[in-house]
Amino acid sequence: MNSVENLEQVRTLVVKDLTLSDEEAEGLMIADGSKLFHNLKLIIKYLFDHDFNRLINACYRLDVSQDHFQKALNSPNPDEVPEAIAQLVIDREQEKIKW
């Protein structure tokens, strides 16, 4: 991720598109791309484990490729699933910013 402005745009879109609560959104208030990714991965992991329907609905709203989402879900290492989905979310949000 490039600039702080880009990070803030991605963060804002993630908060909106994942319908994060204020408490969840607080964890994404950082100025470092790797920390944003790490914290998003934790949120994705929580949603994956506790509210899978919310995660699916959010990815649908984001227009994350269904094929890519399925590929992420079918990862041979279950610990990599949240990371792969977090990357899909960030990539999609960055595409939206470009357009």
C-alpha positions as CSV (number, residue, x, y, z in Angstrom):
1,M,0.0,0.0,0.0
2,N,1.3,3.4,-1.0
3,S,0.4,6.5,0.9
4,V,-1.3,7.3,4.2
5,E,-4.1,8.8,2.2
6,N,-4.6,5.5,0.3
7,L,-4.5,3.6,3.6
8,E,-7.2,5.8,5.0
9,Q,-9.4,5.3,1.9
10,V,-8.9,1.5,2.1
11,R,-9.6,1.6,5.8
12,T,-12.8,3.6,5.3
13,L,-14.1,1.3,2.6
14,V,-13.3,-1.8,4.7
15,V,-15.1,-0.4,7.7
16,K,-18.2,0.4,5.5
17,D,-18.2,-2.7,3.4
18,L,-17.6,-5.1,6.3
19,T,-20.1,-3.2,8.4
20,L,-17.7,-3.1,11.3
21,S,-18.7,-1.8,14.7
22,D,-16.9,1.2,16.1
23,E,-14.9,-1.1,18.3
24,E,-13.9,-3.3,15.4
25,A,-13.1,-0.2,13.3
26,E,-10.8,1.1,16.0
27,G,-8.4,-1.8,15.4
28,L,-7.9,-0.6,11.9
29,M,-7.0,3.0,12.8
30,I,-3.3,2.8,11.9
31,A,-1.0,4.5,9.5
32,D,0.9,1.3,8.5
33,G,-0.2,-1.0,5.7
34,S,1.2,-4.1,7.3
35,K,-0.6,-3.4,10.5
36,L,-3.8,-2.6,8.6
37,F,-3.5,-6.0,6.9
38,H,-2.7,-7.8,10.1
39,N,-5.6,-6.3,12.0
40,L,-8.0,-7.0,9.0
41,K,-6.8,-10.6,9.0
42,L,-7.8,-10.8,12.7
43,I,-11.2,-9.4,12.0
44,I,-11.6,-11.8,9.0
45,K,-10.6,-14.7,11.2
46,Y,-13.1,-13.8,13.8
47,L,-15.9,-13.5,11.2
48,F,-14.8,-16.8,9.6
49,D,-15.0,-18.5,13.0
50,H,-18.1,-16.8,14.5
51,D,-20.2,-15.1,11.8
52,F,-19.5,-16.7,8.5
53,N,-22.7,-15.4,6.9
54,R,-21.6,-11.8,7.6
55,L,-18.2,-12.5,6.0
56,I,-19.9,-14.0,2.9
57,N,-22.3,-11.1,2.6
58,A,-19.5,-8.6,3.0
59,C,-17.5,-10.2,0.3
60,Y,-20.5,-10.3,-2.0
61,R,-21.1,-6.6,-1.4
62,L,-17.5,-5.9,-2.1
63,D,-17.8,-7.9,-5.3
64,V,-14.9,-10.1,-4.4
65,S,-14.4,-12.7,-7.1
66,Q,-16.3,-15.9,-6.1
67,D,-13.6,-18.0,-7.7
68,H,-10.9,-16.3,-5.7
69,F,-12.9,-16.5,-2.5
70,Q,-13.5,-20.3,-3.1
71,K,-9.8,-20.8,-3.8
72,A,-9.0,-19.0,-0.5
73,L,-11.5,-21.2,1.4
74,N,-10.0,-24.3,-0.1
75,S,-6.5,-23.5,1.1
76,P,-4.7,-26.7,2.3
77,N,-3.6,-24.8,5.4
78,P,-6.7,-23.5,7.3
79,D,-4.5,-20.9,9.1
80,E,-3.9,-19.2,5.7
81,V,-7.6,-18.7,4.9
82,P,-8.1,-15.4,6.8
83,E,-4.9,-14.0,5.4
84,A,-6.0,-14.9,1.8
85,I,-9.5,-13.4,2.3
86,A,-8.0,-10.3,3.9
87,Q,-5.7,-9.9,0.8
88,L,-8.8,-10.3,-1.5
89,V,-10.6,-7.6,0.5
90,I,-7.7,-5.1,0.4
91,D,-7.1,-5.8,-3.3
92,R,-10.8,-5.2,-4.1
93,E,-10.9,-2.0,-2.1
94,Q,-7.8,-0.7,-3.8
95,E,-9.4,-1.4,-7.2
96,K,-12.5,0.6,-6.1
97,I,-10.2,3.5,-5.2
98,K,-8.5,3.5,-8.6
99,W,-11.9,3.7,-10.3
